[in-house]
Amino acid sequence: PRSSSSSPPSFHGTSTTKRSVVVVTRPLWECEAGILNALLLSEAREALVCCSVTPEAHSCYEQAAMLYGEEATPNFADVGSQFQETLGNLRRRDARNSGGGQEEGGAPCTIHVVH
């Protein structure tokens, strides 16, 4: 069953596009650092994060209200956007630390989070 309001990503494209698939079996906030680190190291341009925990099941945890507001149910499309933004910031930071310009940091990564 698909709980996300967005359609599944299409992984068609040129053979040179780096893609990653990440499967997690824990709430997304417990896996976020590991997911972002893996994508940072892989230099992926497209990523699909498959979470076995439904958005509704996320709301059963105490942390959910703090992270996702009163409804406490994450919108996986929003989580993917947040991951994209954080990954972009990490890539720019790494580029600055390695002597690159502030706006450098590799190509952006499109991240789709689905159940």
C-alpha positions as CSV (number, residue, x, y, z in Angstrom):
1,P,0.0,0.0,0.0
2,R,1.2,3.5,-0.8
3,S,0.6,6.1,1.8
4,S,2.5,8.9,0.1
5,S,0.5,11.4,-1.9
6,S,3.1,11.6,-4.6
7,S,3.5,9.2,-7.4
8,P,6.5,6.8,-7.4
9,P,9.6,8.1,-8.9
10,S,10.7,7.1,-12.3
11,F,14.3,5.8,-12.4
12,H,14.7,6.1,-16.1
13,G,17.4,8.2,-17.5
14,T,20.9,8.1,-18.7
15,S,23.2,5.3,-17.5
16,T,25.6,7.8,-16.0
17,T,23.1,9.0,-13.4
18,K,24.0,7.7,-9.9
19,R,21.1,6.3,-8.1
20,S,20.6,4.8,-4.6
21,V,17.9,2.8,-3.0
22,V,17.8,2.8,0.8
23,V,15.5,0.4,2.8
24,V,14.8,1.2,6.4
25,T,12.7,-0.6,9.0
26,R,12.7,2.0,11.7
27,P,11.0,5.4,12.1
28,L,12.6,7.9,9.7
29,W,14.1,10.1,12.4
30,E,16.1,7.2,13.8
31,C,17.6,6.6,10.3
32,E,18.0,10.1,9.0
33,A,21.7,10.5,9.8
34,G,22.5,7.1,8.3
35,I,20.5,7.8,5.2
36,L,22.1,11.2,4.6
37,N,25.6,9.8,5.3
38,A,25.1,7.0,2.8
39,L,23.8,9.4,0.1
40,L,26.6,11.8,0.8
41,L,29.2,9.1,0.3
42,S,27.5,7.6,-2.7
43,E,27.3,11.0,-4.5
44,A,23.8,9.9,-5.8
45,R,21.7,12.2,-8.0
46,E,18.5,10.3,-7.4
47,A,17.5,8.3,-4.3
48,L,14.5,6.2,-3.3
49,V,14.1,5.7,0.5
50,C,11.7,2.8,1.2
51,C,10.4,2.9,4.8
52,S,8.6,-0.1,6.2
53,V,7.0,2.0,8.9
54,T,3.8,3.6,7.6
55,P,3.3,7.3,8.1
56,E,0.4,6.4,10.4
57,A,2.6,4.1,12.5
58,H,5.1,7.0,12.9
59,S,2.4,8.9,14.8
60,C,2.4,6.2,17.6
61,Y,5.8,7.4,18.8
62,E,6.2,10.2,21.3
63,Q,8.7,12.0,19.1
64,A,6.2,12.3,16.3
65,A,4.2,15.2,17.7
66,M,7.4,17.1,18.3
67,L,8.7,16.5,14.7
68,Y,5.5,16.5,12.7
69,G,3.2,18.8,14.6
70,E,-0.2,18.1,16.1
71,E,-1.3,15.6,13.5
72,A,2.0,13.7,14.2
73,T,1.8,11.9,10.9
74,P,4.6,12.7,8.5
75,N,4.0,13.4,4.9
76,F,6.7,11.4,3.2
77,A,7.0,13.8,0.3
78,D,7.8,16.6,2.8
79,V,10.3,14.3,4.5
80,G,12.0,13.7,1.2
81,S,12.2,17.5,0.6
82,Q,13.7,18.0,4.0
83,F,16.3,15.2,3.4
84,Q,17.2,16.9,0.0
85,E,17.7,20.2,1.7
86,T,19.9,18.8,4.4
87,L,21.9,16.7,2.0
88,G,22.5,19.8,-0.2
89,N,23.7,21.7,2.9
90,L,26.1,18.8,3.8
91,R,27.5,18.7,0.3
92,R,28.1,22.5,0.3
93,R,29.8,22.2,3.7
94,D,32.0,19.5,2.5
95,A,32.9,21.4,-0.7
96,R,33.9,24.5,1.4
97,N,35.9,22.3,3.8
98,S,37.8,20.8,0.9
99,G,38.7,24.1,-0.6
100,G,35.8,24.4,-3.0
101,G,33.5,27.4,-3.3
102,Q,30.6,28.0,-1.1
103,E,28.0,27.2,-3.8
104,E,29.8,24.1,-5.0
105,G,29.1,20.7,-3.6
106,G,28.2,18.5,-6.4
107,A,24.9,17.9,-8.2
108,P,21.7,18.0,-6.2
109,C,20.0,14.8,-5.2
110,T,16.3,14.2,-5.7
111,I,15.1,12.1,-2.8
112,H,11.7,10.2,-2.8
113,V,10.5,8.7,0.5
114,V,7.8,6.0,0.1
115,H,6.2,3.2,2.1
